[in-house]
Amino acid sequence: MNLNISNLANFILKSHSVPGFGYQQVRNKWANWLMIRDVKRRRMSADNYLERTRINALRKNDVLPVEIRELADKDINKFEMNAIPLRINNRCVVTSRPRGIVKEWRMSRIVWRHLADYNKLSGVQRAMWG
């Protein structure tokens, strides 16, 4: 039997359902525990997005009776707090720094400038004049 290790590793990396392999398969994949927490929140928010938006639409609909809207309020409170998109922090994917993030690349300004200086970012050119 020919067991291809790279296919197995790719399956484990992409799988959410394998216990113990959800966050840190390789040493130093995430910068610190804050980044692990943010990744967990992003996954939970993405998983519950459709259901949350449907329930929120019921809650905010003025045409529906008050009883249905109250039931929707109770349903929305059953979600975990980490499933709320507002709890997601923008962090640098390299250093996990929470401030000064360049949104398009999800990196802090310090890391972004360092990579741009050494031509490591495609589409970024150093400003020159004179």
FIBASE-456303 format. One record per residue: x, y, z of N, C-alpha, C, O, CB in turn. Coordinates in pm, 1 decimal. Glycine has a CB too. Layout:
! residues N
- neast|nnorth|nup|caeast|canorth|caup|ceast|cnorth|cup|oeast|onorth|oup|cbeast|cbnorth|cbup
- X|Y|Z|X|Y|Z|X|Y|Z|X|Y|Z|X|Y|Z .
...
! end
This chain:
! residues 130
- neast|nnorth|nup|caeast|canorth|caup|ceast|cnorth|cup|oeast|onorth|oup|cbeast|cbnorth|cbup
- 84.6|-118.6|0.0|0.0|0.0|0.0|88.4|123.8|0.0|178.5|135.8|82.9|-95.8|0.4|122.1 .
- 63.3|215.7|-92.1|142.0|337.2|-104.8|70.7|448.9|-29.0|-30.8|501.0|-75.3|163.2|375.3|-254.7 .
- 123.4|485.3|86.3|63.4|589.5|169.2|135.8|720.4|142.7|254.8|733.0|171.6|69.5|552.3|320.5 .
- 66.1|815.2|89.2|125.2|944.5|58.0|109.1|1035.8|179.6|-2.0|1075.9|214.1|59.2|1007.5|-69.0 .
- 220.0|1067.6|243.1|217.0|1145.4|367.3|170.4|1288.4|341.4|99.9|1346.0|424.2|355.7|1146.4|433.2 .
- 208.9|1346.6|227.6|171.1|1485.9|203.0|19.5|1500.5|188.1|-36.8|1600.6|232.4|241.7|1538.6|77.3 .
- -47.5|1402.6|126.6|-193.8|1409.7|115.7|-259.6|1398.6|253.0|-357.3|1467.9|281.6|-246.2|1298.4|23.2 .
- -205.5|1311.1|337.6|-258.4|1297.9|473.0|-237.8|1426.4|552.3|-326.8|1469.9|625.3|-192.0|1180.3|545.1 .
- -120.5|1486.8|537.7|-92.8|1611.8|608.6|-184.4|1723.1|560.3|-233.5|1802.1|640.9|53.5|1652.7|590.3 .
- -207.7|1730.4|430.4|-298.2|1832.5|377.5|-439.9|1812.2|428.7|-509.1|1909.2|459.5|-297.1|1830.8|224.7 .
- -483.6|1687.7|438.0|-617.0|1660.4|491.0|-628.2|1706.2|635.9|-727.5|1767.6|674.8|-649.6|1510.9|480.1 .
- -526.7|1676.3|715.0|-530.6|1713.4|856.5|-526.1|1865.0|872.6|-595.4|1919.7|958.3|-413.9|1648.5|932.6 .
- -445.6|1933.6|791.7|-436.4|2078.4|801.6|-568.3|2145.6|766.4|-603.6|2247.4|826.0|-326.3|2130.2|711.3 .
- -641.6|2089.7|670.1|-765.4|2152.2|625.7|-886.5|2110.1|708.1|-991.9|2173.0|699.6|-789.4|2119.6|481.5 .
- -872.6|2005.7|786.6|-986.7|1950.3|858.0|-1007.2|2020.5|990.8|-912.6|2042.5|1066.4|-968.3|1801.2|880.0 .
- -1133.2|2055.5|1018.4|-1167.5|2112.1|1148.6|-1211.0|2004.1|1245.4|-1210.3|2024.2|1366.9|-1277.3|2216.3|1134.4 .
- -1248.7|1889.8|1191.4|-1313.2|1788.7|1274.3|-1214.9|1693.8|1341.7|-1255.5|1615.7|1427.7|-1409.0|1709.8|1191.4 .
- -1087.3|1698.2|1305.5|-990.8|1607.6|1366.9|-950.6|1666.5|1501.4|-891.0|1774.1|1504.8|-865.5|1585.6|1274.7 .
- -981.5|1599.3|1613.2|-950.6|1657.8|1743.2|-799.7|1663.3|1766.6|-725.7|1570.7|1733.5|-1018.4|1578.1|1854.7 .
- -756.9|1776.1|1825.3|-615.6|1791.6|1856.5|-533.1|1848.4|1744.3|-417.1|1884.1|1764.7|-559.5|1662.4|1895.6 .
- -591.1|1857.6|1624.8|-515.4|1909.4|1511.8|-573.8|2040.8|1461.1|-544.2|2082.0|1349.0|-512.1|1806.9|1399.5 .
- -656.0|2106.9|1541.6|-725.8|2223.2|1491.0|-642.9|2347.8|1476.7|-671.1|2429.5|1388.9|-837.3|2252.1|1576.8 .
- -541.0|2366.5|1559.6|-479.4|2497.8|1561.0|-329.0|2497.9|1537.0|-279.6|2582.8|1462.9|-507.4|2562.4|1689.6 .
- -255.8|2406.6|1596.6|-111.4|2417.0|1587.1|-50.9|2282.4|1548.8|-6.4|2206.7|1635.1|-52.2|2466.8|1719.3 .
- -49.5|2253.2|1419.4|4.3|2127.9|1371.8|156.3|2132.0|1367.3|222.7|2032.0|1394.5|-51.9|2095.3|1234.9 .
- 210.3|2246.7|1333.1|353.2|2262.9|1316.6|401.8|2358.2|1424.8|332.2|2453.5|1459.6|388.7|2315.4|1174.1 .
- 518.2|2333.4|1476.9|571.7|2421.6|1579.9|585.2|2563.4|1525.2|633.0|2583.9|1413.6|707.9|2369.9|1630.7 .
- 542.7|2659.8|1604.5|550.1|2802.0|1572.1|466.2|2840.7|1450.1|503.0|2932.6|1376.9|693.5|2840.8|1548.5 .
- 354.5|2772.2|1427.4|266.4|2813.4|1318.0|198.4|2945.3|1352.4|188.4|3033.8|1267.5|160.7|2704.4|1288.7 .
- 151.8|2959.1|1475.6|90.9|3083.5|1520.9|188.6|3154.2|1612.9|266.9|3090.3|1683.1|-44.5|3057.4|1592.8 .
- 183.6|3285.6|1612.1|281.3|3364.2|1686.7|264.5|3347.4|1837.8|363.8|3334.4|1909.4|269.4|3511.2|1649.1 .
- 142.2|3347.4|1886.5|118.1|3332.5|2030.4|-26.9|3290.0|2053.3|-101.6|3267.1|1958.1|149.0|3465.5|2106.4 .
- -65.4|3279.7|2178.8|-199.2|3231.0|2211.4|-307.2|3328.7|2167.7|-420.7|3287.9|2143.2|-210.6|3205.0|2360.3 .
- -273.8|3457.6|2157.5|-372.9|3554.4|2110.9|-411.1|3528.8|1965.8|-526.4|3546.3|1926.5|-319.7|3696.7|2126.6 .
- -313.8|3487.6|1887.7|-340.4|3456.3|1747.5|-425.0|3329.6|1735.9|-513.1|3321.3|1650.3|-208.4|3439.7|1669.8 .
- -398.6|3231.8|1821.2|-478.9|3109.1|1821.2|-624.7|3142.3|1853.6|-717.0|3089.9|1791.2|-422.6|3006.3|1923.6 .
- -643.4|3229.8|1951.5|-778.4|3270.4|1989.6|-848.9|3343.9|1874.8|-968.1|3323.4|1851.4|-773.5|3359.7|2114.4 .
- -775.0|3429.1|1803.9|-833.1|3501.7|1692.4|-870.1|3407.5|1577.8|-974.4|3424.7|1514.8|-736.5|3608.7|1643.4 .
- -785.9|3309.2|1550.8|-815.8|3211.6|1445.9|-941.1|3132.0|1482.6|-1025.0|3104.1|1397.0|-695.6|3116.4|1423.9 .
- -952.9|3096.1|1609.2|-1071.2|3022.7|1655.5|-1197.5|3106.8|1636.2|-1300.5|3055.5|1592.5|-1055.7|2982.8|1804.3 .
- -1189.5|3235.0|1668.6|-1305.0|3323.4|1652.0|-1342.5|3339.7|1504.9|-1460.6|3342.9|1470.6|-1276.2|3460.2|1713.6 .
- -1240.8|3350.1|1417.4|-1268.1|3363.2|1274.5|-1337.6|3239.6|1220.3|-1430.2|3250.3|1139.9|-1139.0|3388.2|1197.6 .
- -1293.1|3121.0|1264.4|-1356.3|2997.3|1218.1|-1499.6|2985.9|1267.4|-1588.9|2948.6|1191.4|-1276.1|2876.3|1264.2 .
- -1522.0|3018.1|1395.2|-1657.6|3008.4|1450.0|-1750.5|3109.1|1382.4|-1866.4|3078.4|1354.7|-1656.1|3031.5|1602.7 .
- -1699.9|3227.7|1356.2|-1780.9|3329.3|1290.3|-1817.7|3286.0|1148.8|-1931.0|3306.1|1105.0|-1706.4|3463.1|1287.2 .
- -1723.1|3227.0|1077.9|-1751.0|3181.1|941.8|-1848.9|3064.3|941.5|-1935.8|3056.1|854.6|-1621.3|3140.6|871.9 .
- -1835.0|2973.8|1038.5|-1923.7|2857.8|1044.5|-2068.2|2896.4|1074.5|-2160.9|2834.1|1022.8|-1874.4|2760.5|1149.3 .
- -2088.0|2998.3|1157.4|-2222.5|3036.3|1201.5|-2278.8|3156.4|1126.5|-2384.3|3207.9|1163.5|-2221.0|3066.1|1348.7 .
- -2210.9|3201.5|1022.6|-2249.7|3326.3|956.0|-2391.5|3321.2|899.3|-2471.6|3411.0|925.6|-2152.0|3357.6|844.5 .
- -2423.4|3217.6|822.1|-2554.4|3211.7|756.8|-2668.9|3205.2|857.8|-2768.8|3275.9|844.6|-2560.9|3091.3|664.1 .
- -2653.2|3120.3|957.8|-2760.7|3105.5|1056.8|-2779.8|3234.0|1137.1|-2892.8|3274.0|1165.2|-2730.3|2988.3|1151.8 .
- -2669.4|3298.4|1173.8|-2678.7|3424.1|1249.0|-2746.8|3533.1|1167.0|-2828.3|3608.4|1220.2|-2539.4|3470.9|1292.1 .
- -2714.4|3542.6|1038.2|-2776.1|3647.5|956.8|-2926.2|3622.1|937.0|-3005.2|3716.4|932.8|-2705.8|3656.8|820.4 .
- -2964.5|3496.5|925.0|-3107.9|3465.7|912.7|-3183.9|3504.8|1039.3|-3290.1|3566.6|1032.6|-3128.3|3315.7|883.5 .
- -3128.2|3468.2|1154.5|-3195.7|3500.5|1281.3|-3197.6|3651.4|1303.4|-3297.3|3705.2|1351.5|-3125.7|3430.0|1400.3 .
- -3088.7|3720.5|1268.9|-3086.7|3866.1|1283.9|-3188.6|3933.2|1192.3|-3247.5|4034.9|1229.0|-2947.0|3920.4|1254.7 .
- -3209.5|3877.0|1074.0|-3310.5|3933.3|984.5|-3449.6|3919.2|1046.9|-3532.5|4009.4|1034.8|-3305.7|3863.7|845.9 .
- -3475.3|3806.8|1113.2|-3603.8|3790.2|1182.6|-3616.5|3888.8|1298.5|-3723.7|3944.7|1321.4|-3618.9|3645.7|1234.5 .
- -3508.5|3909.8|1370.4|-3512.3|4000.6|1485.6|-3542.4|4143.5|1444.0|-3614.8|4214.3|1514.0|-3380.3|3996.1|1560.7 .
- -3488.1|4186.4|1331.8|-3498.1|4326.3|1291.5|-3615.3|4354.9|1198.0|-3632.1|4468.3|1153.0|-3370.9|4368.1|1225.1 .
- -3695.9|4254.3|1168.7|-3809.6|4271.1|1079.3|-3927.7|4327.2|1157.8|-3978.5|4262.0|1249.0|-3847.3|4136.8|1011.7 .
- -3971.6|4448.9|1122.4|-4081.1|4514.3|1194.8|-4218.1|4460.3|1156.1|-4315.7|4484.1|1227.2|-4077.3|4663.1|1170.3 .
- -4227.0|4388.1|1044.7|-4355.3|4337.6|996.8|-4399.7|4216.7|1078.5|-4519.3|4195.0|1097.6|-4346.5|4300.8|848.1 .
- -4304.5|4138.8|1126.2|-4336.0|4017.0|1201.3|-4393.6|4049.5|1339.0|-4366.2|4156.0|1394.3|-4210.8|3930.1|1216.3 .
- -4472.9|3958.5|1393.9|-4525.1|3979.5|1529.5|-4413.3|3981.6|1634.3|-4304.3|3928.8|1611.8|-4626.5|3870.1|1564.3 .
- -4441.9|4042.3|1746.5|-4342.6|4059.0|1853.5|-4299.8|3922.8|1908.8|-4184.2|3906.1|1947.8|-4399.5|4147.4|1967.3 .
- -4390.5|3826.2|1912.8|-4358.0|3694.6|1969.5|-4248.4|3625.2|1888.2|-4157.8|3563.7|1944.5|-4484.1|3605.8|1974.7 .
- -4257.7|3635.7|1755.8|-4156.8|3572.3|1670.0|-4022.6|3642.0|1687.3|-3917.9|3577.2|1690.4|-4200.5|3575.9|1521.3 .
- -4026.5|3774.7|1698.6|-3900.5|3847.3|1719.0|-3837.3|3814.5|1853.5|-3714.9|3809.0|1865.3|-3924.0|3997.5|1708.6 .
- -3920.4|3792.7|1954.8|-3866.2|3753.1|2085.7|-3804.5|3613.7|2079.9|-3701.2|3589.0|2142.1|-3976.5|3757.1|2193.1 .
- -3867.3|3522.0|2005.1|-3807.7|3389.3|1987.0|-3673.4|3398.9|1914.8|-3579.2|3326.6|1947.2|-3903.3|3297.9|1908.5 .
- -3665.8|3488.7|1816.9|-3538.1|3507.7|1745.1|-3432.7|3565.6|1837.8|-3314.8|3531.9|1826.3|-3557.1|3600.4|1622.8 .
- -3473.9|3653.0|1930.6|-3379.4|3706.1|2030.0|-3323.0|3594.6|2116.2|-3203.4|3591.9|2145.4|-3447.4|3811.3|2118.6 .
- -3409.9|3502.6|2157.0|-3362.3|3390.2|2239.3|-3269.2|3299.4|2159.8|-3171.1|3247.7|2213.3|-3481.3|3308.8|2293.2 .
- -3300.7|3280.3|2030.5|-3215.5|3195.4|1947.1|-3078.2|3256.9|1923.9|-2977.8|3185.8|1920.1|-3282.6|3169.1|1813.8 .
- -3073.8|3388.2|1908.6|-2944.7|3452.7|1882.5|-2856.6|3448.1|2006.4|-2734.0|3449.5|1995.8|-2964.9|3598.3|1837.2 .
- -2918.7|3442.8|2123.7|-2840.8|3435.8|2247.8|-2784.6|3297.0|2274.1|-2700.4|3280.6|2362.4|-2926.1|3478.3|2364.8 .
- -2829.4|3197.1|2199.6|-2777.2|3061.4|2217.4|-2640.4|3042.4|2152.2|-2569.5|2947.0|2184.4|-2875.0|2960.5|2160.4 .
- -2602.4|3132.1|2060.8|-2470.9|3122.8|1997.8|-2362.4|3156.6|2099.4|-2385.5|3230.4|2195.2|-2461.8|3216.9|1875.4 .
- -2244.3|3101.4|2076.5|-2131.4|3137.4|2161.8|-2090.1|3280.5|2134.9|-2113.9|3333.5|2026.4|-2012.9|3042.2|2139.5 .
- -2028.0|3342.9|2233.8|-1983.5|3480.9|2216.8|-1875.7|3491.4|2109.6|-1867.2|3592.9|2040.5|-1931.4|3536.5|2348.9 .
- -1792.9|3387.3|2095.0|-1685.7|3392.3|1996.1|-1736.9|3379.9|1852.9|-1660.0|3397.7|1758.5|-1585.7|3282.8|2023.5 .
- -1865.2|3349.7|1835.4|-1922.2|3339.3|1700.9|-1963.4|3476.1|1646.6|-2003.5|3487.2|1530.8|-2042.9|3245.1|1701.7 .
- -1953.8|3580.1|1729.3|-1992.5|3714.2|1687.6|-1877.7|3776.5|1607.3|-1763.8|3777.6|1653.9|-2028.9|3802.7|1811.1 .
- -1906.2|3828.1|1487.8|-1798.3|3886.5|1406.5|-1729.5|4006.6|1470.9|-1615.4|4037.3|1436.2|-1853.0|3927.8|1273.3 .
- -1795.2|4074.4|1562.5|-1734.0|4190.5|1627.3|-1617.4|4152.1|1718.1|-1534.3|4237.0|1750.3|-1838.4|4265.6|1707.7 .
- -1609.8|4027.5|1759.4|-1502.8|3985.2|1849.6|-1374.2|3948.1|1775.0|-1274.2|3912.7|1837.4|-1549.5|3867.1|1932.7 .
- -1376.8|3956.1|1642.2|-1257.2|3926.9|1564.1|-1164.9|4048.4|1566.7|-1207.4|4160.1|1537.1|-1294.1|3888.5|1417.9 .
- -1038.9|4025.9|1602.2|-938.6|4132.0|1600.2|-853.6|4118.8|1475.5|-817.0|4008.0|1436.2|-850.2|4127.5|1726.7 .
- -822.3|4230.9|1413.3|-726.6|4227.5|1304.0|-587.7|4221.7|1364.7|-545.2|4313.9|1434.2|-742.5|4351.0|1209.6 .
- -517.1|4112.4|1337.9|-382.1|4093.9|1389.2|-287.9|4063.6|1274.5|-328.5|4010.4|1171.1|-377.8|3981.5|1494.2 .
- -162.6|4097.8|1294.0|-60.2|4066.3|1195.1|-44.3|3914.2|1190.4|-33.6|3849.0|1294.3|76.0|4136.9|1229.3 .
- -42.8|3858.6|1069.4|-31.9|3713.5|1056.1|109.6|3664.7|1085.3|130.2|3544.9|1104.8|-73.7|3670.3|916.2 .
- 206.5|3754.2|1088.7|344.7|3715.3|1115.2|378.7|3730.2|1262.8|429.8|3637.1|1325.1|440.6|3798.6|1030.7 .
- 350.4|3847.3|1318.5|392.6|3876.3|1456.1|278.5|3879.6|1556.5|303.6|3883.5|1676.9|464.0|4007.2|1460.0 .
- 155.1|3878.2|1511.1|35.0|3886.0|1594.1|18.3|4023.4|1659.2|-49.8|4035.9|1760.9|39.2|3778.8|1701.3 .
- 79.4|4125.1|1601.6|67.0|4261.5|1653.9|-73.6|4314.7|1623.9|-118.7|4305.0|1509.8|176.0|4355.2|1591.9 .
- -144.7|4371.1|1724.1|-283.6|4410.9|1702.4|-301.8|4549.8|1641.1|-411.8|4582.8|1596.8|-356.0|4405.7|1831.4 .
- -197.5|4631.0|1637.6|-213.5|4768.7|1590.3|-133.9|4792.7|1462.5|-36.8|4722.4|1434.2|-169.8|4867.9|1698.6 .
- -175.8|4891.6|1387.0|-104.7|4930.3|1266.3|-107.4|4823.7|1158.9|-3.3|4788.1|1103.8|36.4|4963.6|1299.4 .
- -225.8|4772.2|1128.6|-239.3|4663.7|1031.7|-268.1|4721.4|893.1|-355.3|4807.0|878.0|-351.6|4565.4|1074.4 .
- -194.9|4674.5|792.6|-224.2|4707.0|653.5|-325.3|4602.1|608.1|-291.2|4484.7|593.0|-92.5|4708.0|562.0 .
- -448.8|4644.4|586.7|-559.7|4549.9|569.6|-543.6|4456.3|451.5|-575.9|4337.9|461.3|-686.9|4624.8|554.5 .
- -494.3|4507.9|340.1|-489.3|4426.9|218.4|-398.6|4305.0|234.5|-422.7|4200.6|173.8|-441.5|4511.6|101.3 .
- -295.2|4318.6|315.8|-201.3|4207.6|335.8|-214.1|4141.8|473.2|-149.6|4039.8|497.8|-59.8|4256.7|317.2 .
- -295.0|4197.1|562.8|-310.3|4146.4|700.3|-176.1|4136.4|772.6|-149.0|4039.0|842.8|-378.2|4009.1|698.7 .
- -93.0|4238.3|754.3|36.5|4244.9|822.0|49.8|4379.9|890.5|-11.8|4478.1|849.1|153.5|4222.0|722.1 .
- 130.8|4383.7|995.8|155.3|4511.4|1061.4|240.2|4598.8|970.2|307.6|4549.0|880.1|224.6|4491.2|1198.5 .
- 236.3|4727.4|994.0|308.0|4821.3|908.5|457.9|4796.4|911.0|526.8|4821.6|812.2|278.7|4963.8|951.0 .
- 508.8|4747.1|1023.2|651.7|4722.8|1038.2|695.1|4606.0|949.6|792.0|4617.3|874.6|686.7|4694.6|1185.8 .
- 623.8|4494.7|958.3|655.5|4377.1|877.2|631.2|4408.3|730.0|709.7|4367.9|644.2|571.0|4254.8|921.5 .
- 522.8|4480.2|700.5|489.9|4513.6|562.6|599.5|4596.9|498.7|638.7|4572.0|384.6|357.5|4587.8|556.2 .
- 649.1|4695.9|572.1|754.8|4781.7|516.4|884.6|4703.9|497.3|955.2|4722.7|398.2|779.5|4902.7|607.9 .
- 915.4|4616.7|592.7|1036.6|4535.3|580.6|1030.1|4447.0|455.5|1127.1|4438.8|380.1|1055.9|4447.8|707.0 .
- 916.9|4381.8|433.8|902.4|4296.7|316.3|899.0|4378.5|187.1|950.9|4334.3|84.6|775.9|4212.7|328.1 .
- 838.4|4497.3|191.5|833.4|4582.3|72.5|972.5|4633.9|37.3|1005.2|4648.2|-80.5|737.0|4700.1|94.4 .
- 1054.8|4662.1|138.4|1190.2|4711.5|112.6|1274.0|4609.1|38.4|1358.8|4645.8|-42.9|1258.5|4749.0|242.9 .
- 1251.8|4482.2|65.2|1331.7|4376.9|3.3|1258.4|4308.5|-112.5|1292.8|4197.0|-151.6|1370.3|4273.7|107.5 .
- 1156.9|4377.0|-166.7|1086.7|4329.2|-286.0|1018.1|4193.6|-266.1|1014.3|4112.5|-358.6|1183.7|4319.6|-400.9 .
- 964.9|4168.8|-148.7|899.8|4040.8|-120.7|748.2|4045.9|-139.6|682.7|3941.8|-134.0|931.4|3997.3|20.4 .
- 691.6|4163.7|-161.6|547.2|4177.7|-181.7|519.8|4213.0|-327.5|575.6|4309.2|-380.3|487.8|4285.9|-86.8 .
- 434.3|4135.6|-391.4|404.8|4165.1|-531.6|310.2|4283.9|-539.5|216.5|4295.6|-460.5|343.5|4041.7|-602.7 .
- 335.6|4371.4|-635.3|250.7|4487.2|-656.3|287.3|4606.4|-571.4|218.4|4708.2|-577.5|110.9|4451.1|-630.4 .
- 392.5|4598.4|-492.7|434.0|4708.9|-407.9|566.4|4761.7|-460.3|661.8|4686.6|-480.5|445.8|4665.0|-258.9 .
- 570.0|4892.4|-481.9|692.8|4953.2|-532.7|733.4|5066.6|-440.1|649.2|5143.9|-394.5|674.1|5004.8|-678.4 .
- 859.8|5075.9|-413.4|912.6|5180.3|-327.2|895.4|5315.9|-396.6|925.4|5329.5|-515.2|1062.2|5153.5|-292.9 .
- 847.4|5414.9|-323.1|827.4|5547.7|-381.5|963.0|5613.8|-405.4|1047.7|5618.5|-316.2|738.7|5636.3|-289.1 .
- 982.2|5665.2|-528.1|1106.0|5735.2|-561.5|1071.5|5864.2|-635.3|984.0|5865.8|-721.8|1200.0|5645.2|-647.7 .
- 1138.3|5968.0|-601.5|1121.6|6094.2|-672.1|1253.3|6171.3|-667.2|1341.6|6143.7|-586.0|1005.5|6177.9|-610.4 .
- 1262.8|6266.3|-754.9|1383.4|6351.0|-757.4|1490.8|6309.8|-852.7|1594.7|6375.4|-860.7|1441.4|6355.9|-625.3 .
! end
